Structure formats: C-alpha cells, structure tokens
Amino acid sequence: MLRRLREGTLEANRTLAGLKGQLPPELAREVWGAVMRDRTLIVLVRSAAWGTRLRYLAPRFNDALAAELGSAIERVVVKVRSDGA
C-alpha cells in the first residue's frame, strides 16, 4: 500500500511539474496541484481568476503536456482551492 501511495505521489509531482513547464511563469506560480485521472487533468489553483486564465490557455498546452506525460488529455478540470499558504 505504501508503494502505491509513493507511486501516486511521484506521478502527481511529475504531472504538476510538466504542467508548470507549459505555463507562463505568473500562472505556474498559482497552480499548486495537478493529477491525471481517466484522461482528465485535474488542476488546483489559488483563485477563480487564475482558474479562468488556465481554462483559456488549456488548448495551447494540452497536446504538449499529453505527449510529455504519455497519456491523452480529453478534459481539463480546474478547481479553486487554497493551499494554505
């Protein structure tokens, strides 16, 4: 079980790093979580304004991120959550 948790954490970190690499720096700073689930990219951002910007830019980074992760992205879901920072 711990191995699965560790693998999941590593995959989430890889997804987040890949996503941040595709975004403008000012937006990348506002994204604090990202995971892939069933061809859906779920992204956590700090505010609704940044979430709107991310949704607008999604078509531009979608294919490159999918190629980097080795998994097709059919949908991007943005959730606004404070990271406590």
N, C-alpha and C positions, 0 to 999 in steps of 0.2 A: 504494500500500500504506500509506504513512504517513497518507494522508487517511482510509482505513478505520479504522486504529488510533485516530486522533484522534476520529473519529465514535463509535467504540465506547466510548472513554473518556468522552466527553461524555454519551453515553446512560447509562452506568453511574453517572456522577455525578448525573445527573438522577433516575435510579431511586432511588439512595441518599437523595438529598435529599427526594424525595417520600415515601419510606418513613419516614424520621426525622420528617417533619412529621406523620405519622399516629400516632406512638408517644408514650407518656408519656416525659417527659424522661429519667428514670432508665434506661429501656430504650434509648432512642435513643442514649445515650452508649456503650452496649455493642455496638451494631451498627456495623461498620466497612466493610462491603461489601454490595452488592446488585446483581444483574443479572437481566434477563428473558431467558429462552431458551425458545422454543417454548411460550409461555403458562405457563411455570413461573418463579416468582420464587425465585431462589436468594439466600439471605441468610447473611452471615458474621457470627457473634457471638463474643464472647470466652470464654464459658463455657457448659457444658451447662445450668446453672441458668437463665441468660438465654435460651438457646435454647428451653427448655421454656416459659418465660413468653411468648416470641414466638409459639410454636405455639398457645398458648392464646388469644392475642389476635388471631391472624390472621383469623378470621371477622369481627371488628369493623372491620378496616381494609381488607379485601380489595376491596370494591366501590369505595370512595372512591379508593383508590390506582389501581385499574384505570381508573377514569374520568380521573384526573389524567394517567396515562401514555398513555391512549388505546389500551390493549391489555388484553384479558381475561386474568385470572389464574385458571388452573384448579387450580394446585397451588402450595404454598409448601414449599420445601425449606430446612431450616436446617442449616448446617454450623458446627461449632465449630472456629475457627482463631484462634490468637494472631496479633495484628497486629504483634508485635514491640515494642509499647510497654510 
